[in-house]
Amino acid sequence: MDNKFQQYAINDTLIAALNRNGFVQPTPIQEQVIPKALRGASIVGQSQTGSGKTLAFLLPIINNINVGEDTLQAVITAPSRELANQIYKTATELLGEDNPVRVGRFVGGTDKQKQLRKLENHAVHIAIGTPGRILDLLRNGALTGFTVKTFVVDEADMTLDMGFLNVVDQIAGTFPSELQMMVFSATIPQKLQPFLKKYMHNPLIIELKPKTVIADTVDNWVISTKGQDPNRIIYQLLTIGEPYLVLIFANTKERVDEIHAYLKAQGIKAAKIHGGVEPRERRRVMKAVAQQKFQFVVATDLAARGIDIEGVSHVINAEIPTDNEFFIHRVGRTGRNGMSGTAITLYKPGEEHKLAELEHMGIHFDPKAIVRGEIVPGREWNRRATRTKKNERLSGTIYGMLKKEQKKRKPGYKNKVRKAAEKEAWFNNRVEKRNERRNAKRKNKAKGLDKA
């Protein structure tokens, strides 16, 4: 079968590497990016998680490296060690053993002195790493910024969220003004715009919006934890049926530790990955997961885009993420490359509005429940919406306050309105009961007069 990547005039060595790794058909983002990047265009690429962005920028970079120059020619930053390691792994798979292009991985939590000694003896053509370590090596001269021709910022929105954009800004400042820059991200937040305008002049904007927010091969379930232990529900989900590989996501390190400890107590062997785990241990765990030594992994959102494991059959959201975009990144770990997957989100009473926000983004939930060890259809989480609308039961004062606070869009406005409504309801209830008592007294008094 012909390899479709040949249409881009990529060298034979890379085509052979693509064939070895089973890459024969470009994804939509690769079709758009590769030919432009090969010609040196600066690009802002936006597409969903799992769309093939990594290969889209690695192929042109490796193809265009001048091996006759013993200099650093391309730098790629990623906001987490796991992401940088994944990009490095893909690059080494493309290069194989005989390719003269040299690539180096530079991430925090590794031996810096060892990296410095290696760079003294052999300069690398491509540097892949986390922003902090890359900047450190540029500042002390171990990496030469003035020779760089291409700079890639991968997962830019996550870079911004984790507070690394200022570091990336400083890295870009060490490179020549004539620079091919490529920025890739699942979303392009407004706060990222000043950075893009500072370093990119009329870049090519490539935006591929998915037909659906999450892959249509994913069954998206929601389960209420009302009156139940969420940890127990997670345990049941892991032991019902035969899941191949399950990623369980929680919002905090503490919650990950709690779930992991509970599963361990039940005899479940699970890995855990979060920012509090030592870098060496995280690498060991990631390697073990890749080798299929773990069937279950509990992780925070830091790892949501850092884990790129084939064959994830289930994603369990132990709690609804604080950022709606994280929901997409979590669920994007399953149902990839046309394969089927199942995403299960647990929610507590009072969190229905969070589900409503996700549905507003175009995400549809199928309610489920666990009954006698089986997963069965559950009650609609938004069934109350078919009754009298909540706002219709509010007084004019509270409804006006709701509209006013919504317009302001200040943090905590929902809680502010809710508390005001609860206070008004409490007051109205007191007044109603007092009137009932008064009416009862009047009736009793009237009965007494009638008897007299």
N, C-alpha and C positions, 0 to 999 in steps of 0.2 A: 504493500500500500504506500502511495506517495505521501511524503511528509509535507503538509501544507505550509510549514514554516519556510520552506525553500523559496517561496515567492518573494521573500524579503531580502534575498541575496546575502543570507547569513552564511558564514564560512562552513566548510564541510565538517570540520572537527566538531562544531557546535551542533550541526544537524545530526551527526552520529550520536552525540551525547543525548539529544532529545529523543532519538529513537530508542536508545538504551533505557531511558526512563519513562517511555510510553507517552511522550508528548508529541502528538502528530497533528492535532487540530487546534489552532489558536482560539482562545476565548474572545468574546467581544471587546474587552478592554485591551487585550493583546493585539487584536487586529487594528485598533485605533492608534495605540501608542507606538508599537515597534517601528513601523516605517518612518514616523516622524522623529522618533528618538535617534534612529540610525543616522538621520540627516542633521542631528545636532540641535533640534528644536527644544526650547524650554516648555515644560508642560505642567499643567495642574490637572491631575487625574482623579476623578471621583467615581467610585463604584463600590458596591457592597462587598462585605467580607467574603472571602473565598472565591473571588472572581478572577484571580490569577494576576494580581498587580505585581507580585514579586518577579515573576518570569518576564513580565512586560518591560521592566526596567533593567533587569540583569542581562538579558540577551543582547540588547544594543550596547551596553557598557562593555561587556566582555568582548564582543565582536570588534569594537572600535579601539581597544587597547593597543598601543604601539609597544610591542615587546622589545623593540630595539632601544627604547628609552628606559633606563633604570630609575624611574621616578614614580611618585604617587600621582595617579591620573584621575582617580575617582574615589569619592567618599560617600558612604551610605550610612545614615543614622537611623536608629530605631529607638523608641522610648523605653523598651525593657530588654533585659538580658535575653529572655526567651525569644523575643522577636528577632533580635540581632543574631542569635544562634541559629534560628530557623533560616534566615536569609543566607547566612554563611554556609549552612548545610546545603541549601539549594545551589549556591554558587560552586561549591566543591564537587557536587554531583555533575554539574555542567562541565566543569573543567577536567574532571577525571585525573589520571596520573600523568599523562604525557603533555598536557597543555602548558605552554611556557608562561602563561599569565599567572602572576602570584597574587594571592588574596590573603589578607590578614584579618583576624577577629580581635577586637579590642573592646572589652566590656568591663564594667566595675565588678569588684569582688574577685578579680583574677590577679595573678602575680605581675605587677607592673614592671618590676626590674627585669624579669625574664623576657617580657615583651620588648623592653628597651634594648637588651642584648641582641635579640633576634633582628631588630630593625637596624642595628649598627652593622650587622654582617650582610643583611639582605633587605633592600628596600622592597616594599610591596607596591603593586600597581593599583590595587583596590583595597581600601580600608573600610571594614564594616564594623559598626559598634554602637555603643550607647553614647549620647552627647557628652556627658561628663568626661569619660575616659578619652574620647577623640580630641576634645578641646585641650585636655591636659597634655597629650602627646604633641599636639600642634604648637602649644606654647613653649615647650622645652626643646623643640626642634627635632624630635624623633620622627615626626611626620612633617613633610614640607608642603605647606598650603599653597605657595606661589606656583606650583607645577600642576595643580588640580584643574582639570578641564570640565568635570561633571560632578555635580553634587545632588544627591537624592535625600529627601526627607520623607521617610516612610511613616505611615500612621500619624499624620500631622495633627489631627484632632486630639489623639491620645497624648501626643507630645505636649500640646497646649494644656490639656487637663492635668497632666502630671507636673506642670511647672517647669518644663525643660525648654520652652520656646526661647527664653533669653539666652540660654547656652547655645542653642542652634544658631541664634542670631550672631553670637560672637564667633562661632565657627565659620559662618558664611563671610564674615568680615575679614577673614584671613585669606580668602581666595581672590583670584584676579577678577576684574570687573567683567571681562569677556568670559562668561561662565554659562555652561549649559546646566540649568537647574530644573529638577523634576520633583514635584511635591505630590504625594499620593495620600489619599484619605478616604474613609467611608463617608465622612461629612466634612463640609468646609464652614466652620463657625465664623461668625462676624468678627470675633476677636483675632482671627488669623489673617484678616485682610491687610492690616498695616505691614505685617511681615512680608506678605506676598508682593505688595506694591513696592516695598523697599528694595527687593532684590530681583524682581522679575518684571521686565518691561514687555508688555503685550504678549504674555505667554499664551500658548495654545490651551484652551479650556476643553477638556474632554470629560463629559458628565454622562454616565450611563445609569439611568434610573431603573431599578428593577421593576419588572411587571407586577410583582407582588413584594411586599415588604420583607416577608420571609419566604423561603423556597416553597413551592406548591407541593413538594414531595414530603413536607413535614406535617405530621399530625400535631396540632397545637392545643393541648389540653389545659384546663384550669381546675384546681381542686381546692375547696374550702377547708380550712383547718379548724373551723368552729367546733369547740368542745373536744378537740383531739390534740395529741402531742405531735407537733410537726416532725420531730425526729422519728417517731414511730411510723408516720406516713411514709417518710423517705425510705425507711427500712423495708416496709411492705412493697414499695414500688421497685426496689432492687431485687426482691425475692419473688415477685410475681412474673411469670413468663421467663424468658431467657434473653435478657438484654446482653448485647455483645460488649459494648463499652459505654459507660455512663459518666458524664461530667456533671457534677453537682456544684452549683454556684451559690455563694452567699455574699452578703455586702461587706462583711468585716472579717478581719483575721480571727477575732474572738469567736464569731459564729462558725467559721470553718473548723476551728479547733474543737468546738462543742459537738458539731455533727460528726467529725472524725472520731472523737472519743466515744460517742454513743455507738457508732457502727462497729468500732473495735470491740466494745463490750458485748455486742451481739454476735461476735465471731466473724464479722465482715472484714476482709482485708482490703483496705482502701489507702490510696496515696493522698497527701494533702500538699497544696502549693499556694503559698501567699508570701507577701513581702517580708514577713517575720521569720521565714525559714532561711537558714544560712545558705549563701550562694552555692557552696559545694554540695550541700544536701539537696538543694533544688535541682542542680544538674544531675545528681545521681537519680533522683526520683523521675525527672523528665526522661532520662535514658531508659529507666526501667519501664516506664509507661510506653515508650516507643517500642520496646521489646516485648510488649504485651504481657508483662509480669503483673500488671494491675488491671483489674476489670472496672474498678471504680476510682474516680478522682474527685476530690473535694477542693475547690479553688475559689479565689476572690476574682474580682473583675480585672485586676492587674494581669491575671493569666488568661482572661477571656479572649484576648487577641494574641496572646503569646503562645498559646497551645495550638499546634497545628497537627493533629493526630488523625490518621486515616481510620475510617470505620467507626466513628462515633455513632452509636445507634440511638442513644437517649441523652437529652439534656434536662436536668431538673433544676428549676429555680427555687431554691429553698425559701427565698423571699423575693419580692418584686424589687428590682434594682432601683437605686435612687435616681438614676439618669435613664430616661426611656431609650436612648441610643444604645445603652449597654444591653438592653433586652435583645435587640437585634443582633449585637455582636455575640451574645451568649448562644442564642438559638442558631446562629449561623455556623456553629460548630458541627451541627448534624444536618442530614439531608443534602450533603454536598455531592457534586459531580453526578447529579441525577439519581442518587441513591435515596431510599426512604429513610425517615427518621422520626423520632417522637420528642416533642418538647412538652414538659409538664411544669406548670407554675402553681405554687402554693400561695394562697392569700388568706389573710385574717379578716374577720368582720370589721367593717369600717374602711377597708382598702378598695372598695368597689370603684371609687372615683379614679384610682390609679389604673385599674383595668379599663375604665372608660376612656382615659387619656390614650392608652395603647390602641384601643379599638378606633379611636379618632385618627390614628396614624395609618389605619388600614389593616390592622392585625385582628383576625377573628379567632375567638376562643371557643373550644368545644368543652362544655362542662362535664366533669366526670366525678365519680365518688368510688370509694372502696367499700364494698359490702361483702362480708364473709369471705375475704381473701380474693375477691374478684373485682376488676375494674368495670363499673357499669355507668350508664348515662346518669349525670347529676342534674340538680336543679339549675336553671338559668341564674347566673350570678346577678344579672340586671333585671330580674323579673319584676321588681317593684316599679321599674320605669313605665310599665304598661298601666299602672294604676295612676292615681292623681299625682301630677307632677309635684315634686317637693317644693318648688318655688311658689306654687299656687297656695300652699298652706302657710306661707310666711306672711307676716304683716306687711303693710306698705312701708313701714320704717325699715324693717330688716331687708326687704326686697330692694329698697332704694340703696341701702348700705352695700348690699351684694353687688349691684351694678356699678356703684361708685368705686368699690375696692377692686373689682375686676378690671375696671378701666385703668386704675393706677398700676395694677400688676405688681404691687409691692410684695416682698417675701412674707409668707405667713398670712396672706390675706384670707385664705380659706379657713384657717383656724380662727382668725379674728371674727369672721362672719359666723362661723359655727358656734363659737362661745357666746356671741351676742344673741343668737337665735335660741340657744339653750337657756340663757338667762331669762329671756323674754318668755319662753315656754314655762319655765319654773314659776315666774311671777304670775303669769296668766292662770296657771294651775292653782296657785294659792288663792287668787281672787275668786276663781270658780268654786273652789271648795268652801270658801268663806260665805259666798252667796248661797250655796246649798244649805249650809248650816243655818243661816239666817232664815231662809225659806222654810226649813224644817221647824224652826222655833215658832215662826208665825203660824204655821199649820197646827202645831200642837196647842198654841195659845187659842187659836180659833176654835179648836175642838173643845177645849176647856170651857170656853164661853157658851158654846152650844149646849153642853151638858148642864151648865148652870141654868 
